């Protein structure tokens, strides 16, 4: 904990021990986080950090000031207090607000430890921010980019406003990257091959025209300089290319208003594009794992603060209020959704382990499972050992007996040190503080049993609610091995770490889309009352559309696919053989915001230097359809119409979309007519 201000130093000194003990507990629970450096800051400093995306230095641009002003107003009016901010780096840097109560600070620290573990172990963070030997090194990278872009803006031969306009243009399309490839993949793996063995493509083209033996008048009229310029660098991808930003970097030009033509970029312009694109990739990890990451941190915060009493008795009510506010915020709440999904993953894994054991008991089948097995007795048997559940000074002797028998759930060394303190053989300062931190007496296996998901009161019915079809599905993949004579024998073999082990494995490989696709089940949607709602064209209001799990899943997946933004790809870099750019909106039934799309095309023009086009599909409704639908209280079907928007430097014009292009971007079976932020309650 470090800060130059006296108030911050005082606050930081009080947090040194809780921060160290939170790290000890996190590691004992099985987490493997990056080292974390904590900083205590005031309101204004926190707002600045949020404006800068969690870092103290960013490249010069007006949007940081806009972000700061927005956050300052939210903070002032109580619309979005930030308790902390932490970045993906090794070491991670976490900033705590000095006005937080001690209970809030502890909650933030345990939450941060969860984030630091996710940063260090999730493969998607490794994809976007190469860990290498020195880790992501994000703070240094962003500071280096800030210095480079600031130096460009100070150059005498560079117009500062031109730098600002270029940054604006790149920022407008910064999410059009390939989320499934690392930052250098587009340059390294998709380079454009030369058209001939070292020949100048322009000279080669002119030679072919000369072979036509046309008159000078016809040549000047048909194959003039403008036409020849349009052919330079024209590239047609073999398949739609998702990394639009890289394509524009590699093949784009700059429009010169003095000549009215596209000209090659200056080297500094490519430097700016590369720097911003690199940062977009760094922040992509947070965008594609928002639900997983926040849910993961919230889960382990709850285990540490509530389950292990890291919030003291006088702090627990404050912490409970803190957690209630975090999980109770309205709309699509990534903390709540993520926390519930991680608990669901844990529950599924633990329940599967128990069911697999019980179905191996002689005489137990899916057909007689509920008749032959006393579920209440099973749940009682699965409760933690009393000495494990109540680990602390009062259970020291019982834990010592378990340790003497070599029980892997007990930390024998810590128990021995605690006994030495009790006997007076060791000074209390040298022994573990088991009164405040009783978890020090247990290993990760002991803590897993202490927090075993099927022993929690809210999950006592998890085994009873198993359907026969679920049991039959599990039995289908079993073989007649490892049979048990009794239910008691089977339960003695249950793995109390199964839930956490599964969570750790999922944490490594998934992003939000794959996470939701695999674990948002019918059971999850039904028990937590999720539903979808849509805007009714007939009723001109929002209505509940479905409680079906598949519908909920599809709409959530669209919310998180491609950062929840429309998916735009490069279809043609030489559209109509005129060097124009053709972008395609991969239409999934959700229409573009065309006003925003037209404004974005103007920005793309600045990066391409020649006319740009965007192919999309909209659904149109005529008045007769709408009247009939209102009368029948039904929804109009509408007609899907292909549209090509074009911007040539003057104004955006609208054109009919060629059928073959419409086929390349046409919708599949998805039929959603709302925007992502209107989907889920």
C-alpha positions as CSV (number, residue, x, y, z in Angstrom):
1,X,0.0,0.0,0.0
2,X,1.6,3.2,-1.1
3,X,0.6,6.8,-1.6
4,X,2.3,10.2,-0.9
5,X,-0.7,11.8,0.9
6,X,-0.8,11.6,4.7
7,X,-4.5,10.5,4.8
8,X,-3.8,7.8,2.2
9,X,-0.8,6.6,4.1
10,X,-2.8,6.2,7.3
11,X,-5.6,4.3,5.5
12,X,-3.0,2.1,3.7
13,X,-1.3,1.2,7.0
14,X,-4.5,-0.2,8.3
15,X,-4.9,-2.4,5.2
16,X,-1.5,-3.9,5.0
17,X,-2.4,-6.9,7.3
18,X,-5.8,-7.6,5.8
19,X,-4.3,-7.5,2.3
20,X,-1.5,-10.0,3.3
21,X,-4.0,-12.3,5.0
22,X,-6.4,-12.1,2.1
23,X,-3.6,-13.3,-0.2
24,X,-2.8,-16.2,2.2
25,X,-6.5,-17.2,2.3
26,X,-6.8,-17.0,-1.5
27,X,-3.8,-19.2,-2.1
28,X,-5.1,-21.7,0.6
29,X,-8.4,-21.9,-1.3
30,X,-6.5,-22.9,-4.4
31,X,-6.3,-19.6,-6.2
32,X,-3.1,-18.6,-8.0
33,X,-3.3,-14.9,-8.5
34,X,-0.8,-12.4,-9.9
35,X,0.9,-10.3,-7.1
36,X,-1.2,-7.3,-6.4
37,X,0.0,-3.8,-5.5
38,X,-2.7,-1.8,-3.6
39,X,-3.0,1.9,-3.7
40,X,-5.3,4.1,-1.7
41,X,-6.8,7.1,-3.6
42,X,-9.4,9.8,-3.1
43,X,-12.6,10.4,-5.1
44,X,-11.1,12.6,-7.7
45,X,-8.1,10.3,-8.3
46,X,-10.5,7.3,-8.6
47,X,-12.5,9.1,-11.2
48,X,-9.4,9.9,-13.1
49,X,-8.3,6.3,-13.1
50,X,-11.7,5.1,-14.3
51,X,-11.6,7.7,-17.1
52,X,-8.2,6.3,-18.1
53,X,-9.4,2.6,-18.0
54,X,-7.6,1.8,-14.8
55,X,-4.2,3.3,-15.7
56,X,-2.4,6.5,-14.7
57,X,-1.1,7.4,-18.1
58,X,-2.8,7.2,-21.6
59,X,-2.3,8.9,-24.9
60,X,-3.6,12.5,-25.3
61,X,-7.2,12.6,-26.4
62,X,-10.4,14.5,-25.5
63,X,-12.4,11.4,-24.6
64,X,-10.5,10.9,-21.3
65,X,-11.8,14.2,-20.2
66,X,-15.3,13.3,-21.3
67,X,-15.1,10.0,-19.4
68,X,-13.8,11.8,-16.3
69,X,-16.7,14.3,-16.3
70,X,-19.2,11.6,-16.7
71,X,-17.8,9.5,-13.9
72,X,-17.5,12.6,-11.6
73,X,-21.2,13.4,-12.1
74,X,-22.2,9.8,-11.4
75,X,-20.1,9.8,-8.3
76,X,-21.4,13.2,-7.1
77,X,-25.1,12.1,-7.5
78,X,-24.7,8.7,-6.0
79,X,-25.3,6.9,-9.3
80,X,-22.2,4.8,-9.5
81,X,-19.7,4.8,-6.7
82,X,-16.5,2.9,-7.6
83,X,-15.2,0.9,-4.7
84,X,-12.1,-0.2,-6.6
85,X,-10.5,-0.6,-9.9
86,X,-7.9,-3.3,-10.8
87,X,-6.0,-3.9,-14.0
88,X,-4.7,-7.0,-15.8
89,X,-1.0,-6.8,-15.2
90,X,1.8,-8.7,-13.5
91,X,1.8,-7.4,-10.8
92,X,-1.8,-6.2,-10.9
93,X,-2.4,-2.7,-9.6
94,X,-5.6,-2.2,-7.5
95,X,-6.8,1.2,-6.4
96,X,-9.0,1.5,-3.3
97,X,-11.1,4.5,-2.5
98,X,-10.0,5.9,0.9
99,X,-13.6,6.8,1.9
100,X,-14.6,3.1,2.0
101,X,-15.4,1.6,5.3
102,X,-13.1,-1.1,6.6
103,X,-15.7,-3.7,5.7
104,X,-15.9,-2.3,2.1
105,X,-12.1,-2.3,1.9
106,X,-11.9,-6.0,2.9
107,X,-14.6,-6.9,0.5
108,X,-12.7,-5.0,-2.3
109,X,-9.4,-6.7,-1.4
110,X,-10.9,-10.2,-1.5
111,X,-12.7,-9.3,-4.8
112,X,-9.5,-8.1,-6.3
113,X,-7.7,-11.4,-5.3
114,X,-10.3,-13.2,-7.4
115,X,-9.7,-10.9,-10.4
116,X,-6.0,-11.3,-10.1
117,X,-6.4,-15.1,-10.2
118,X,-8.6,-14.8,-13.3
119,X,-6.2,-12.5,-15.1
120,X,-3.3,-14.9,-14.4
121,X,-5.1,-18.1,-15.5
122,X,-7.7,-17.4,-18.1
123,X,-6.5,-18.3,-21.6
124,X,-8.3,-15.4,-23.3
125,X,-6.3,-12.9,-21.2
126,X,-3.2,-14.7,-22.3
127,X,-4.3,-14.5,-26.0
128,X,-4.9,-10.8,-26.0
129,X,-2.1,-9.7,-23.6
130,X,0.8,-12.1,-24.1
131,X,2.0,-13.0,-20.6
132,X,5.5,-14.0,-21.7
133,X,8.3,-14.1,-19.2
134,X,7.5,-10.6,-17.8
135,X,3.7,-10.9,-17.8
136,X,1.4,-8.6,-19.7
137,X,3.5,-5.5,-18.7
138,X,0.4,-3.4,-19.5
139,X,1.2,-0.3,-17.5
140,X,4.6,0.0,-19.3
141,X,3.0,-0.7,-22.7
142,X,0.3,1.9,-22.3
143,X,2.8,4.5,-21.0
144,X,5.0,3.8,-24.0
145,X,2.1,4.3,-26.4
146,X,1.1,7.5,-24.5
147,X,4.7,8.9,-25.0
148,X,4.8,7.9,-28.7
149,X,1.5,9.5,-29.6
150,X,2.2,12.6,-27.5
151,X,5.6,13.0,-29.3
152,X,3.8,12.7,-32.7
153,X,1.4,15.5,-31.7
154,X,4.3,17.8,-30.8
155,X,6.1,17.4,-34.1
156,X,6.3,20.5,-36.2
157,X,5.4,18.7,-39.4
158,X,2.3,17.1,-37.9
159,X,-1.0,18.9,-37.4
160,X,-2.3,18.1,-33.9
161,X,-5.9,18.2,-35.1
162,X,-5.0,15.6,-37.7
163,X,-3.8,13.3,-34.9
164,X,-7.0,13.9,-33.0
165,X,-9.1,13.1,-36.1
166,X,-7.2,9.9,-36.7
167,X,-7.6,8.8,-33.2
168,X,-11.4,9.6,-33.4
169,X,-11.7,7.5,-36.6
170,X,-9.9,4.5,-35.1
171,X,-11.8,4.7,-31.9
172,X,-15.1,4.7,-33.8
173,X,-14.4,1.2,-35.1
174,X,-12.0,-0.1,-32.3
175,X,-14.2,-3.2,-31.6
176,X,-13.9,-4.4,-35.2
177,X,-11.0,-6.8,-34.4
178,X,-10.8,-10.6,-34.6
179,X,-11.6,-11.7,-31.1
180,X,-10.3,-15.2,-31.8
181,X,-6.8,-14.3,-32.9
182,X,-3.9,-12.6,-31.1
183,X,-3.0,-9.0,-31.9
184,X,-0.3,-9.9,-34.5
185,X,-2.2,-12.6,-36.3
186,X,-3.6,-10.3,-39.1
187,X,-0.2,-9.0,-40.0
188,X,1.8,-12.3,-39.6
189,X,-0.7,-14.7,-41.1
190,X,-2.7,-12.8,-43.7
191,X,-0.1,-10.8,-45.6
192,X,-1.0,-9.9,-49.2
193,X,1.2,-11.6,-51.8
194,X,2.7,-9.5,-54.6
195,X,1.0,-9.8,-57.9
196,X,4.2,-10.5,-59.8
197,X,7.9,-11.3,-59.3
198,X,9.0,-7.9,-58.1
199,X,7.2,-5.9,-60.9
200,X,5.5,-2.6,-60.1
201,X,1.7,-3.5,-60.2
202,X,0.9,0.0,-61.6
203,X,3.4,-0.5,-64.5
204,X,2.1,-4.0,-65.1
205,X,-1.5,-2.8,-65.4
206,X,-0.5,0.1,-67.7
207,X,1.3,-2.5,-69.9
208,X,-1.8,-4.6,-70.2
209,X,-3.8,-1.5,-71.2
210,X,-1.2,-0.6,-73.8
211,X,-1.6,-4.1,-75.3
212,X,-5.3,-3.2,-76.1
213,X,-4.0,-0.7,-78.7
214,X,-6.6,1.9,-77.8
215,X,-6.6,5.5,-78.9
216,X,-5.2,8.1,-76.6
217,X,-8.7,9.6,-76.3
218,X,-10.3,6.4,-75.3
219,X,-7.5,5.6,-72.8
220,X,-7.8,9.0,-71.2
221,X,-11.6,8.7,-71.0
222,X,-11.8,5.1,-69.7
223,X,-8.5,4.4,-68.0
224,X,-7.7,7.8,-66.6
225,X,-5.5,8.5,-63.6
226,X,-8.4,8.3,-61.2
227,X,-9.2,4.8,-62.4
228,X,-5.6,3.7,-62.2
229,X,-5.3,5.1,-58.6
230,X,-8.3,3.1,-57.6
231,X,-6.6,-0.1,-58.7
232,X,-3.6,0.5,-56.4
233,X,-3.7,-1.7,-53.4
234,X,-7.1,-3.0,-54.2
235,X,-7.5,-6.4,-52.4
236,X,-10.3,-8.9,-52.3
237,X,-10.3,-11.2,-49.3
238,X,-11.0,-14.8,-50.1
239,X,-13.5,-14.9,-47.3
240,X,-15.1,-12.2,-45.0
241,X,-12.4,-10.8,-42.8
242,X,-13.4,-9.9,-39.3
243,X,-10.4,-7.8,-38.4
244,X,-11.6,-4.6,-40.1
245,X,-9.2,-2.4,-38.2
246,X,-6.1,-4.5,-39.4
247,X,-7.4,-4.5,-43.0
248,X,-7.7,-0.7,-42.9
249,X,-4.2,-0.4,-41.4
250,X,-2.7,-2.6,-44.1
251,X,-4.6,-1.4,-47.2
252,X,-6.1,1.9,-46.3
253,X,-5.0,5.4,-47.4
254,X,-5.8,8.9,-46.5
255,X,-8.1,11.2,-48.4
256,X,-6.4,14.4,-49.5
257,X,-9.0,17.2,-49.8
258,X,-6.6,19.4,-51.9
259,X,-6.3,16.8,-54.7
260,X,-9.6,15.0,-54.0
261,X,-7.7,11.7,-54.2
262,X,-6.5,9.0,-51.8
263,X,-2.8,9.3,-50.9
264,X,-0.4,7.0,-49.0
265,X,-0.4,7.5,-45.3
266,X,2.5,9.1,-43.4
267,X,4.4,6.6,-41.2
268,X,3.2,8.3,-38.1
269,X,-0.4,7.6,-39.0
270,X,0.2,3.8,-39.1
271,X,2.0,4.2,-35.7
272,X,-1.1,5.7,-34.3
273,X,-3.4,3.0,-35.7
274,X,-1.1,0.2,-34.4
275,X,-0.8,1.7,-30.9
276,X,-4.6,2.1,-30.5
277,X,-5.3,-1.4,-31.9
278,X,-2.7,-2.9,-29.6
279,X,-4.6,-1.3,-26.6
280,X,-7.9,-2.5,-28.0
281,X,-6.6,-6.0,-27.9
282,X,-5.4,-5.6,-24.3
283,X,-8.8,-4.5,-23.1
284,X,-10.6,-7.2,-25.2
285,X,-9.8,-9.8,-22.5
286,X,-12.0,-7.9,-20.0
287,X,-14.8,-7.4,-22.6
288,X,-15.1,-11.0,-23.6
289,X,-15.0,-12.3,-20.0
290,X,-17.0,-9.7,-18.1
291,X,-19.6,-12.1,-16.7
292,X,-17.1,-14.8,-15.9
293,X,-14.5,-12.4,-14.4
294,X,-16.9,-10.4,-12.2
295,X,-18.8,-13.6,-11.2
296,X,-15.5,-15.3,-10.3
297,X,-14.3,-12.4,-8.1
298,X,-17.8,-12.1,-6.5
299,X,-17.9,-15.8,-5.7
300,X,-14.5,-15.9,-4.0
301,X,-15.2,-12.7,-2.2
302,X,-18.4,-14.2,-0.7
303,X,-16.4,-17.4,0.3
304,X,-13.7,-15.3,2.0
305,X,-15.8,-12.5,3.5
306,X,-18.9,-14.5,4.6
307,X,-17.9,-18.2,4.6
308,X,-14.5,-17.6,6.3
309,X,-15.4,-14.7,8.4
310,X,-12.9,-12.3,6.8
311,X,-15.6,-9.7,7.6
312,X,-15.4,-9.4,11.4
313,X,-18.6,-9.6,13.5
314,X,-18.9,-5.8,13.6
315,X,-18.4,-5.6,9.9
316,X,-20.6,-8.3,8.6
317,X,-23.8,-6.2,8.3
318,X,-22.0,-3.5,6.4
319,X,-20.5,-6.2,4.1
320,X,-23.9,-7.8,3.6
321,X,-25.3,-4.5,2.5
322,X,-22.4,-4.0,0.2
323,X,-22.9,-7.4,-1.4
324,X,-26.7,-6.8,-1.7
325,X,-26.1,-3.6,-3.6
326,X,-23.6,-5.3,-5.9
327,X,-25.9,-8.2,-6.7
328,X,-29.1,-6.2,-6.7
329,X,-28.2,-3.5,-9.3
330,X,-30.8,-3.5,-12.1
331,X,-30.6,-4.6,-15.7
332,X,-28.2,-7.2,-17.0
333,X,-25.9,-7.4,-14.0
334,X,-22.7,-9.3,-14.7
335,X,-21.9,-9.7,-11.0
336,X,-25.2,-11.4,-10.3
337,X,-25.3,-13.5,-13.5
338,X,-21.7,-14.5,-13.2
339,X,-22.0,-15.4,-9.5
340,X,-25.1,-17.5,-10.1
341,X,-23.5,-19.3,-13.1
342,X,-20.3,-20.1,-11.2
343,X,-22.4,-21.5,-8.3
344,X,-24.4,-23.5,-10.9
345,X,-21.1,-24.9,-12.3
346,X,-20.0,-25.9,-8.8
347,X,-23.4,-27.5,-8.0
348,X,-23.5,-29.5,-11.2
349,X,-20.1,-30.9,-10.8
350,X,-20.6,-31.9,-7.1
351,X,-24.0,-33.4,-7.8
352,X,-22.7,-35.4,-10.8
353,X,-19.9,-36.8,-8.6
354,X,-22.5,-37.9,-5.9
355,X,-24.9,-39.3,-8.4
356,X,-22.2,-41.3,-10.2
357,X,-21.2,-42.8,-6.8
358,X,-24.8,-43.6,-5.8
359,X,-25.7,-45.2,-9.2
360,X,-22.8,-47.7,-8.6
361,X,-24.4,-49.0,-5.4
362,X,-25.6,-52.5,-5.9
363,X,-29.4,-52.5,-6.5
364,X,-29.7,-48.8,-7.3
365,X,-30.9,-47.8,-10.8
366,X,-32.3,-44.7,-12.3
367,X,-35.8,-46.2,-12.0
368,X,-35.7,-46.8,-8.2
369,X,-33.2,-44.1,-7.3
370,X,-35.6,-41.9,-5.3
371,X,-37.5,-44.8,-3.8
372,X,-34.4,-46.6,-2.5
373,X,-32.2,-43.7,-1.4
374,X,-33.1,-41.5,1.6
375,X,-32.0,-38.1,0.2
376,X,-32.2,-36.4,3.6
377,X,-29.9,-39.0,5.0
378,X,-27.5,-38.5,2.1
379,X,-27.5,-34.7,2.6
380,X,-26.8,-35.2,6.4
381,X,-24.0,-37.5,5.6
382,X,-22.4,-35.0,3.2
383,X,-22.3,-32.4,6.0
384,X,-18.7,-31.4,6.9
385,X,-16.9,-33.1,9.7
386,X,-17.7,-31.1,12.9
387,X,-14.1,-30.3,13.6
388,X,-13.7,-29.1,10.0
389,X,-16.9,-27.1,10.0
390,X,-16.1,-25.5,13.3
391,X,-12.3,-25.2,12.9
392,X,-10.9,-22.8,15.4
393,X,-9.7,-22.6,19.0
394,X,-12.6,-24.6,20.3
395,X,-11.9,-27.5,18.0
396,X,-8.1,-27.6,18.3
397,X,-8.0,-30.9,20.1
398,X,-10.2,-32.6,17.6
399,X,-8.2,-31.2,14.8
400,X,-5.0,-32.4,16.5
401,X,-6.4,-36.0,16.5
402,X,-7.2,-35.8,12.8
403,X,-3.7,-34.4,12.1
404,X,-2.2,-37.3,14.1
405,X,-4.0,-39.7,11.8
406,X,-2.5,-37.9,8.7
407,X,-5.9,-36.4,7.7
408,X,-5.2,-34.4,4.5
409,X,-7.9,-31.9,5.4
410,X,-5.9,-30.5,8.4
411,X,-2.7,-28.4,8.3
412,X,-0.7,-30.4,10.9
413,X,2.0,-27.8,11.2
414,X,-0.4,-25.0,12.0
415,X,-2.3,-27.1,14.5
416,X,1.0,-28.0,16.2
417,X,2.0,-24.3,16.4
418,X,-1.5,-23.3,17.8
419,X,-1.2,-26.0,20.4
420,X,2.3,-24.7,21.4
421,X,0.8,-21.3,21.9
422,X,-2.0,-22.6,24.0
423,X,0.5,-24.6,26.2
424,X,2.6,-21.5,26.6
425,X,5.6,-23.1,24.9
426,X,5.5,-20.5,22.1
427,X,4.9,-16.8,22.2
428,X,1.4,-15.9,20.9
429,X,2.9,-13.5,18.3
430,X,4.8,-16.4,16.8
431,X,1.7,-18.7,16.4
432,X,-1.2,-18.4,14.0
433,X,-4.0,-16.1,14.9
434,X,-6.6,-18.9,14.7
435,X,-9.2,-16.7,16.6
436,X,-9.3,-14.2,13.7
437,X,-8.2,-16.6,10.9
438,X,-9.4,-20.1,11.8
439,X,-8.9,-21.2,8.1
440,X,-5.2,-21.4,8.8
441,X,-5.8,-24.7,10.5
442,X,-7.1,-26.3,7.3
443,X,-5.7,-27.3,3.9
444,X,-7.4,-26.6,0.6
445,X,-9.2,-30.0,1.0
446,X,-10.5,-29.1,4.4
447,X,-11.7,-25.7,3.1
448,X,-13.4,-27.5,0.2
449,X,-15.3,-29.7,2.6
450,X,-16.1,-26.8,4.9
451,X,-17.8,-25.0,1.9
452,X,-19.1,-28.1,0.1
453,X,-21.9,-26.8,-2.1
454,X,-24.3,-29.7,-1.4
455,X,-24.1,-29.2,2.3
456,X,-25.3,-25.6,2.0
457,X,-29.0,-25.1,3.2
458,X,-30.1,-23.6,-0.1
459,X,-29.0,-26.7,-2.0
460,X,-30.5,-29.4,0.1
461,X,-33.1,-30.2,-2.6
462,X,-30.5,-30.4,-5.4
463,X,-30.4,-34.2,-5.3
464,X,-34.1,-34.6,-4.7
465,X,-35.0,-32.6,-7.8
466,X,-33.1,-34.8,-10.2
467,X,-35.3,-36.1,-13.0
468,X,-35.3,-39.7,-14.1
469,X,-34.1,-38.7,-17.5
470,X,-31.1,-37.0,-16.0
471,X,-30.3,-40.1,-13.9
472,X,-30.7,-42.3,-17.0
473,X,-28.3,-40.1,-18.9
474,X,-25.6,-40.4,-16.2
475,X,-26.1,-44.2,-16.0
476,X,-25.8,-44.6,-19.7
477,X,-22.1,-43.8,-19.5
478,X,-21.3,-46.0,-16.6
479,X,-19.6,-49.4,-16.6
480,X,-19.9,-52.2,-14.0
481,X,-16.7,-51.2,-12.2
482,X,-16.1,-49.7,-8.7
483,X,-19.3,-51.0,-7.4
484,X,-20.3,-50.2,-3.8
485,X,-22.1,-52.5,-1.4
486,X,-23.9,-49.7,0.5
487,X,-24.9,-46.1,0.1
488,X,-22.6,-45.3,3.1
489,X,-19.6,-46.8,1.2
490,X,-20.5,-44.8,-1.9
491,X,-20.7,-41.5,0.1
492,X,-17.4,-42.1,1.8
493,X,-15.8,-41.9,-1.6
494,X,-17.4,-38.6,-2.6
495,X,-14.9,-36.0,-3.7
496,X,-15.6,-32.7,-1.9
497,X,-13.3,-30.8,-4.2
498,X,-15.2,-31.8,-7.3
499,X,-17.1,-28.5,-7.6
500,X,-14.0,-26.2,-7.1
501,X,-11.9,-28.4,-9.4
502,X,-14.5,-28.1,-12.2
503,X,-14.6,-24.3,-11.6
504,X,-10.8,-24.0,-11.9
505,X,-10.9,-25.9,-15.2
506,X,-13.7,-23.8,-16.7
507,X,-12.0,-20.6,-15.5
508,X,-9.0,-21.4,-17.7
509,X,-10.6,-22.1,-21.1
510,X,-13.9,-20.3,-21.4
511,X,-15.0,-16.8,-22.4
512,X,-18.5,-15.4,-21.8
513,X,-20.0,-16.8,-24.9
514,X,-18.8,-20.3,-24.4
515,X,-19.5,-20.1,-20.7
516,X,-23.1,-19.1,-21.2
517,X,-23.6,-21.6,-24.1
518,X,-22.5,-24.5,-21.9
519,X,-23.8,-23.7,-18.5
520,X,-27.0,-21.7,-18.9
521,X,-29.3,-24.7,-18.7
522,X,-33.0,-25.2,-18.5
523,X,-32.6,-25.8,-14.8
524,X,-30.7,-22.5,-14.3
525,X,-33.3,-20.4,-16.2
526,X,-36.2,-22.1,-14.5
527,X,-35.0,-21.8,-10.9
528,X,-33.8,-18.2,-11.2
529,X,-36.8,-17.0,-13.2
530,X,-35.0,-15.5,-16.2
531,X,-37.1,-14.4,-19.1
532,X,-36.8,-12.3,-22.3
533,X,-38.8,-9.3,-23.4
534,X,-39.1,-7.6,-26.8
535,X,-40.6,-4.5,-28.3
536,X,-44.0,-5.1,-29.8
537,X,-44.5,-3.4,-33.1
538,X,-48.2,-4.0,-32.8
539,X,-48.6,-2.8,-29.2
540,X,-45.8,-0.2,-29.3
541,X,-44.6,-1.4,-25.9
542,X,-42.2,-3.9,-24.4
543,X,-43.7,-7.3,-23.5
544,X,-42.5,-10.5,-22.0
545,X,-41.6,-12.7,-24.9
546,X,-40.4,-16.0,-23.5
547,X,-39.4,-17.9,-20.4
548,X,-37.8,-20.7,-22.5
549,X,-34.2,-21.4,-21.7
550,X,-33.1,-21.5,-25.3
551,X,-34.6,-18.1,-26.0
552,X,-32.9,-16.7,-22.9
553,X,-29.6,-18.3,-24.0
554,X,-29.8,-17.0,-27.6
555,X,-30.4,-13.5,-26.5
556,X,-27.7,-13.5,-23.9
557,X,-25.3,-14.9,-26.5
558,X,-26.1,-12.1,-28.8
559,X,-25.5,-9.7,-26.0
560,X,-22.0,-10.9,-25.5
561,X,-20.9,-12.0,-29.0
562,X,-18.5,-9.5,-30.5
563,X,-18.7,-7.4,-27.3
564,X,-22.4,-7.1,-27.9
565,X,-21.8,-5.0,-31.0
566,X,-22.9,-5.7,-34.6
567,X,-20.4,-8.0,-36.3
568,X,-18.9,-6.1,-39.3
569,X,-16.5,-7.8,-41.7
570,X,-14.6,-6.9,-44.9
571,X,-16.3,-8.4,-47.9
572,X,-14.3,-6.6,-50.7
573,X,-11.4,-4.2,-50.8
574,X,-11.9,-3.5,-54.5
575,X,-15.7,-3.2,-54.8
576,X,-17.0,-2.7,-58.3
577,X,-13.3,-2.8,-59.4
578,X,-13.0,0.8,-58.3
579,X,-10.9,0.5,-55.1
580,X,-14.0,1.0,-52.9
581,X,-14.3,-0.8,-49.6
582,X,-17.3,-3.0,-49.0
583,X,-18.1,-3.9,-45.4
584,X,-20.8,-6.4,-44.5
585,X,-23.0,-6.5,-41.4
586,X,-23.3,-10.1,-40.5
587,X,-27.0,-9.9,-39.9
588,X,-28.5,-12.0,-37.1
589,X,-32.0,-10.5,-37.1
590,X,-31.0,-7.4,-35.0
591,X,-31.0,-4.3,-37.2
592,X,-28.3,-1.8,-37.2
593,X,-28.7,1.6,-35.7
594,X,-28.5,3.2,-39.2
595,X,-27.9,6.7,-37.9
596,X,-24.9,5.5,-36.0
597,X,-23.8,3.3,-38.9
598,X,-23.8,6.3,-41.3
599,X,-21.7,8.4,-38.9
600,X,-19.3,5.5,-38.5
601,X,-19.0,5.2,-42.3
602,X,-17.7,8.7,-42.4
603,X,-14.9,7.7,-40.0
604,X,-14.1,4.7,-42.0
605,X,-13.7,6.9,-45.1
606,X,-10.9,8.7,-43.2
607,X,-9.0,5.4,-42.9
608,X,-9.7,4.1,-46.4
609,X,-9.4,7.3,-48.4
610,X,-11.9,6.2,-51.0
611,X,-15.6,5.5,-51.1
612,X,-16.8,3.0,-48.4
613,X,-19.9,0.9,-48.5
614,X,-21.8,-1.1,-45.9
615,X,-24.2,-3.9,-46.7
616,X,-26.9,-4.6,-44.2
617,X,-30.5,-5.8,-43.9
618,X,-33.4,-4.1,-42.4
619,X,-37.0,-5.2,-41.7
620,X,-39.7,-2.9,-43.1
621,X,-43.3,-2.9,-42.0
622,X,-46.1,-1.3,-44.0
623,X,-49.1,0.4,-42.4
624,X,-51.6,-2.3,-43.5
625,X,-49.5,-5.0,-41.8
626,X,-49.3,-2.9,-38.6
627,X,-53.0,-2.2,-38.5
628,X,-53.9,-5.9,-39.0
629,X,-51.4,-6.9,-36.3
630,X,-52.8,-4.5,-33.8
631,X,-56.3,-5.7,-34.5
632,X,-55.3,-9.3,-34.0
633,X,-52.9,-8.6,-31.1
634,X,-50.1,-10.3,-32.9
635,X,-46.8,-9.3,-34.4
636,X,-46.3,-8.3,-38.0
637,X,-43.9,-10.4,-40.0
638,X,-42.3,-7.5,-41.9
639,X,-40.1,-7.8,-45.0
640,X,-36.4,-8.1,-44.9
641,X,-34.8,-5.7,-47.4
642,X,-31.1,-5.6,-48.3
643,X,-29.6,-2.1,-48.2
644,X,-26.1,-0.8,-49.2
645,X,-25.1,2.5,-47.6
646,X,-22.3,4.4,-49.3
647,X,-20.2,7.4,-48.3
648,X,-17.9,9.0,-50.8
649,X,-16.7,12.0,-48.8
650,X,-19.8,14.1,-49.5
651,X,-23.0,12.5,-48.1
652,X,-24.3,9.0,-47.2
653,X,-26.4,7.6,-49.9
654,X,-28.6,4.5,-49.9
655,X,-28.7,1.9,-52.6
656,X,-30.4,-1.5,-53.3
657,X,-28.3,-4.4,-52.2
658,X,-27.3,-6.9,-54.9
659,X,-28.9,-10.3,-54.1
660,X,-25.6,-12.2,-54.1
661,X,-24.3,-9.8,-51.4
662,X,-27.5,-10.1,-49.4
663,X,-27.1,-13.9,-49.4
664,X,-23.7,-13.5,-47.8
665,X,-25.0,-11.6,-44.9
666,X,-28.6,-12.9,-44.6
667,X,-30.1,-13.9,-41.3
668,X,-30.4,-17.5,-40.2
669,X,-33.2,-18.8,-37.9
670,X,-32.6,-16.0,-35.4
671,X,-35.5,-13.6,-35.2
672,X,-34.9,-10.8,-32.7
673,X,-36.1,-7.3,-33.4
674,X,-34.8,-5.6,-30.3
675,X,-31.4,-4.0,-29.4
676,X,-29.1,-6.0,-27.1
677,X,-29.6,-3.6,-24.1
678,X,-33.3,-4.2,-24.3
679,X,-33.3,-8.0,-24.1
680,X,-33.0,-9.4,-20.7
681,X,-34.7,-8.6,-17.5
